[in-house]
Amino acid sequence: MALKLTTKKEGASITVALDGELNNQTAPDLKDLLERSITETDNLCLDFEKCDFVSSAGLRVLLNTFKSLKAKKGTMKFLNIGPSFSEVLNITGLDAVFNIKSK
């Protein structure tokens, strides 16, 4: 399944909505979009309401983006995390790293 990415700029923040699966094939598209976005903002929100699946490649993109934002004193927030992605974040310990707002 493809991943549709929609961005919305709100003041100094950018929200990226993910629709579909974040996997090995779609992670590079998200990586490119997030790299461009963090040149424009220090505050990034990722909305996972319509994201069905996140692979390890997707987690790597998210973690690298978080590190880049943290280096420039920025913030990254996850919105609308579903139960399966929430469980993955809990198991990996990344729930303690990311700012998460569940569904």
N, C-alpha and C positions, 0 to 999 in steps of 0.2 A: 504494500500500500504506500502511496505517495504521502508526502508531508507538505501541507499548505502552511505557509508562514505569513502572518499579517502583522504589520507594525502600526503602532499608533503613538504619536508624540503628544504628551500631556505636560505642558510646562517644561520643566527640566528633566522629565522622565520619559523613557521609551518603554512601551509595553509590546511584547512579542507574543502573539497567540499562536499556538501550535495545534494543527488539526491533522491527525493521522498518526503514523508511527515514526518515532525517532530511532532509527536503526543504522546499520552500517552504510546503507546506500544514501540515507537522507541526512546523516550527521554532518557531512561536509557542507551542505547547503545552509544548515543552521550555523555552523562555525563561521562561514563567510558573512552571513547576516549579522551575527553578534560581534564579530571583529569590526565591521563598519559601524555598528550601533555604539560601541563603547568609545569610538572616536568623537561621537556627538554628545554623549551623556555620561554622567557618573552614576546615574540611577536607572537600573534596568529591572523590569518586571517580566517574568515569563508566565504566561497563562496556559496551564496544562488541561483545561476543562475538556477539550476535545482530542487530547493526545491519548491514544490507546495503549502505547507501548514505548518503553525507553530501554535501549540496549546499553551494553557497556561502552560502546562507541559514543553514544549519546551522553552518558554520564561523564565521559572524558572531556567532551566539548563543554559541558556545563561547568565542570570543575576548573578547567583551564580559563574559562571566561570569568569565573568567580575570582580566581587568583589574579587575573589582569585587572579587574575592577578594584580588588582589595589593595593592590600595589599603588593605585592612584587614589586611594581613600574613598572609593565608590561603594555602592551597595547593589545587591542583587536579591530579588524576592521571587519566590515561587508561589503562584496562585492556583487555586482549584486543583490541588493534588488529589488524585483518586487513590483508592485503597491499595491497589497492586503496586503503584509507584511509591506510595508511602511506605509500604512494607520493604521494598528494595532499599530505600533510603535508610530505614531503621536498621536493617541487617548489615548494611555497609558502614553504618555510623555517620553517614553524611547528613542525617537529620540534625545532628549537632553542629554541622558546618553551615548549612543553608538556612535562610530565613524562609519558613514554609507556612503557607496558609492553606489548610485542607478544605475540601468541599464541604 
